[in-house]
Amino acid sequence: MGNINKSKDEYKKLVKKNSPPLPRFKNIIKAYLVGGLICLIGQGFWNLYILIGYNQTDAGAMGTITMIMIGGLLTGMGYYDRLGQFAGAGSMVPVTGFANAMVSPALEYKQEGLVLGMGAKMFTVAGPVLTYGMVSSFFIGIIKLIFGG
């Protein structure tokens, strides 16, 4: 069988030797293409809302809301997880990845009820991101107020 008591370096070498090679280039291409496609779809919604008559700011907000809704819907139907397994970070970087991060934990704990299950778990991933974003925005606003601008 071999010696069980191996050093960290020996163990790392053994793992590297017996692990299949990672298709890094292929993974990068898939992530780039899927992330780009998601962003292209978002741009399409922005263009559609401009065409309908929204101004640029409102069209951007409506496009973001639409993409979050689509991301949440696809997560609920089980498709976004498959997309994530295929595209990796390409599916998590756009705003639809945020929707997936909110909906997935909520669905996982839905059997524990609406408040303590879905409501509480919905923010396990997104909660810290939202909190730090709001706190950072607050401090940037204070700095801007003090120093003008």
C-alpha angles and dihedrals in degrees: 000000000000138000114311094196101080128158120244092257093049090048092049091050091049092050093047091049093051099039120096115246115264115239091226097163092049091048091050092051092049092048092048094048096045094043089048092048091051090050091047090054089049090051088050091056090048090052090047092053090048089051091051090055108266118137118245096265095048092043089054091051092046091048091051092048090049093050092048090051092049091047092050092046093049090048091051090050092049097245100108093060090056090048089051092052090052100041103027112193090003089077096042102050101066122071090266087068088059090054089049091051090054099043101041098064091042092055092045092058100034092113088066092065140266098284107032095028114035098014097048098039095045089078100043092101102020097038097076091044091052093044095051091043092053094043091048091049090050093053093044088052091051091049090048090049092050097044097032124229 
